[in-house]
Amino acid sequence: MEARAIIVGLTGSIASGKSHVLELFAKEGIPTQSSDKIAHELLDGGAFNEIAKEFPKSIVDGKVDRQLLGQEVFADNTKKQKLEKILHPMIRKRNIDFANISGAKFVVIEIPLLFESDAQSYCDYTIVLNVSRETLQKRALLREKMTLDKFERILNTQLPTEEKLLKADFIIDNEAEHDTVSQVKEIIRKINA
């Protein structure tokens, strides 16, 4: 049996550009996966029954209403932890399965709550996106249905960027003035070496 691919976990605060950087790795031919996309699939699939039982107010027309679920869990830390207890083990399994079947030397997996969910325990390397708070706020407020209050609440549930940077194997400065592409290529070179 082929050895599993090296798992590189990619993280950063809300609106730090995780999806964009994940795309850059994909353009370089690296297999990538988004834990957010998996979480969305699980809400309507494998995790639906448990979520319907724990969060009945978030079910509308037989589907999970993500807005309602988000309002409920971001307002109550106990509920947030309940949701994570349901989703994180399923996401972890899907991420490890992805690495096992990729056939690649390494894969990059976007994991928004990488350190918060202890996902670094199954990652071989971690990448943290470094973005100023001002830039995060500016980018986040461009999103539909995002308010300053909601941005603050989400940011407060995440480990501060400074702490993430201390835990990172690699850091990508993802402000507009930095060349993100060459930083991505340099990380690929180092991991391949």
C-alpha positions as CSV (number, residue, x, y, z in Angstrom):
1,M,0.0,0.0,0.0
2,E,1.2,3.5,-0.9
3,A,2.1,5.7,2.0
4,R,-0.4,8.5,2.7
5,A,0.4,11.9,1.4
6,I,2.0,14.5,3.7
7,I,-0.8,16.7,5.0
8,V,-0.3,20.4,5.0
9,G,-3.0,22.3,6.9
10,L,-3.7,25.8,5.7
11,T,-5.4,28.3,8.1
12,G,-5.9,31.9,8.9
13,S,-8.5,34.2,10.4
14,I,-11.8,35.0,8.8
15,A,-11.3,36.8,5.4
16,S,-7.5,36.1,5.4
17,G,-7.7,34.7,1.9
18,K,-7.7,30.9,2.6
19,S,-9.8,30.0,-0.4
20,H,-7.6,32.1,-2.7
21,V,-4.4,30.6,-1.4
22,L,-5.8,27.1,-1.7
23,E,-6.6,27.9,-5.4
24,L,-2.9,28.9,-5.9
25,F,-1.7,25.6,-4.6
26,A,-4.2,23.8,-6.9
27,K,-2.9,25.8,-9.9
28,E,0.6,24.5,-9.0
29,G,-0.8,20.9,-9.4
30,I,-1.1,20.2,-5.6
31,P,-4.3,18.3,-4.6
32,T,-6.3,20.5,-2.3
33,Q,-9.4,20.1,-0.1
34,S,-11.6,22.6,1.8
35,S,-12.8,21.7,5.2
36,D,-15.5,24.4,4.9
37,K,-16.9,22.7,1.8
38,I,-16.9,19.3,3.6
39,A,-18.7,20.9,6.5
40,H,-21.4,22.3,4.1
41,E,-21.8,18.8,2.5
42,L,-22.1,17.2,6.0
43,L,-24.8,19.7,7.1
44,D,-27.1,18.3,4.4
45,G,-25.7,14.8,4.4
46,G,-23.9,12.7,7.0
47,A,-24.4,15.1,10.0
48,F,-27.9,16.2,9.2
49,N,-29.8,13.9,11.6
50,E,-27.6,14.8,14.6
51,I,-27.8,18.5,13.8
52,A,-31.6,18.3,13.4
53,K,-31.8,16.7,16.8
54,E,-29.4,19.2,18.5
55,F,-30.5,22.3,16.6
56,P,-34.2,21.9,15.6
57,K,-34.6,25.7,15.2
58,S,-32.1,25.7,12.3
59,I,-34.0,23.3,10.1
60,V,-36.2,24.9,7.5
61,D,-38.0,22.8,4.8
62,G,-36.1,19.7,5.7
63,K,-32.7,21.4,5.3
64,V,-30.2,23.1,7.6
65,D,-30.5,26.8,7.3
66,R,-26.9,27.9,7.7
67,Q,-27.7,31.5,8.6
68,L,-30.0,30.3,11.4
69,L,-27.5,27.7,12.6
70,G,-24.7,30.3,12.5
71,Q,-26.8,32.8,14.6
72,E,-27.5,30.1,17.1
73,V,-24.0,28.8,17.6
74,F,-22.1,32.1,17.5
75,A,-24.4,33.5,20.2
76,D,-23.8,30.5,22.5
77,N,-20.4,28.9,23.1
78,T,-21.9,25.7,24.5
79,K,-23.9,25.2,21.3
80,K,-20.9,26.0,19.2
81,Q,-18.9,23.3,21.0
82,K,-21.8,20.8,20.4
83,L,-21.8,21.6,16.7
84,E,-18.0,21.1,16.5
85,K,-18.3,17.8,18.4
86,I,-20.6,16.6,15.6
87,L,-18.7,18.0,12.6
88,H,-15.0,17.9,13.5
89,P,-14.5,14.1,13.7
90,M,-16.3,13.7,10.4
91,I,-14.2,16.4,8.7
92,R,-11.0,14.9,10.2
93,K,-11.9,11.5,8.7
94,R,-12.7,13.0,5.3
95,N,-9.4,14.9,5.3
96,I,-7.3,11.9,6.3
97,D,-9.1,9.7,3.7
98,F,-8.3,12.4,1.0
99,A,-4.6,12.3,1.9
100,N,-4.7,8.5,1.8
101,I,-6.2,8.2,-1.7
102,S,-4.6,11.3,-3.3
103,G,-1.6,9.4,-4.6
104,A,0.4,12.6,-4.3
105,K,3.5,13.4,-2.3
106,F,1.5,16.0,-0.3
107,V,-1.9,17.7,-0.2
108,V,-3.0,21.1,1.1
109,I,-6.2,21.1,3.2
110,E,-7.8,24.4,4.2
111,I,-8.9,24.1,7.9
112,P,-10.3,27.4,9.2
113,L,-10.2,26.2,12.9
114,L,-6.9,24.2,12.5
115,F,-5.4,24.9,15.9
116,E,-8.8,25.4,17.7
117,S,-10.0,21.9,16.6
118,D,-6.6,20.3,17.3
119,A,-6.3,19.4,13.6
120,Q,-2.6,20.1,13.7
121,S,-2.4,16.6,15.4
122,Y,-2.9,15.0,12.0
123,C,-1.1,17.6,9.9
124,D,2.6,17.2,9.0
125,Y,3.0,20.9,8.4
126,T,0.9,24.0,9.0
127,I,0.6,27.2,7.0
128,V,-0.8,30.4,8.6
129,L,-1.9,33.4,6.5
130,N,-0.7,36.6,8.0
131,V,-3.1,39.5,7.4
132,S,-3.6,42.7,9.4
133,R,-6.8,43.2,11.4
134,E,-7.7,46.2,9.3
135,T,-7.4,44.1,6.1
136,L,-9.4,41.3,7.6
137,Q,-12.2,43.6,8.6
138,K,-12.2,45.4,5.2
139,R,-12.4,42.1,3.3
140,A,-15.0,40.5,5.6
141,L,-17.3,43.5,5.4
142,L,-17.4,43.0,1.6
143,R,-19.2,39.7,2.2
144,E,-22.9,39.4,1.8
145,K,-24.8,39.5,5.2
146,M,-21.6,40.3,7.1
147,T,-21.8,43.0,9.8
148,L,-19.2,44.5,12.0
149,D,-20.8,42.8,15.0
150,K,-20.8,39.4,13.2
151,F,-17.2,39.9,12.1
152,E,-16.1,40.6,15.7
153,R,-18.0,37.6,17.1
154,I,-16.4,35.2,14.5
155,L,-13.0,36.7,15.1
156,N,-13.4,36.3,18.9
157,T,-14.1,32.5,18.4
158,Q,-10.7,32.1,16.6
159,L,-7.2,32.0,18.0
160,P,-5.6,35.4,17.5
161,T,-3.3,35.6,14.4
162,E,-0.3,36.3,16.6
163,E,-0.8,32.9,18.4
164,K,-1.3,31.1,15.1
165,L,1.9,32.5,13.7
166,L,3.9,31.1,16.7
167,K,2.5,27.6,15.9
168,A,3.0,27.8,12.1
169,D,5.6,25.8,10.1
170,F,5.1,28.3,7.2
171,I,3.7,31.8,7.1
172,I,2.3,33.5,4.0
173,D,1.9,37.3,4.1
174,N,-1.3,37.7,2.2
175,E,-1.7,41.5,2.1
176,A,-2.1,43.1,-1.4
177,E,1.5,44.3,-1.6
178,H,3.0,40.8,-1.0
179,D,3.6,38.3,-3.8
180,T,1.5,35.4,-2.6
181,V,2.3,33.3,-5.7
182,S,6.0,33.2,-5.1
183,Q,5.5,32.4,-1.4
184,V,3.3,29.4,-2.4
185,K,5.9,28.2,-4.9
186,E,8.6,28.5,-2.2
187,I,6.6,26.4,0.3
188,I,6.1,23.8,-2.4
189,R,9.8,23.7,-3.1
190,K,10.7,23.3,0.6
191,I,8.1,20.5,1.2
192,N,9.3,18.7,-2.0
193,A,12.9,19.0,-0.8
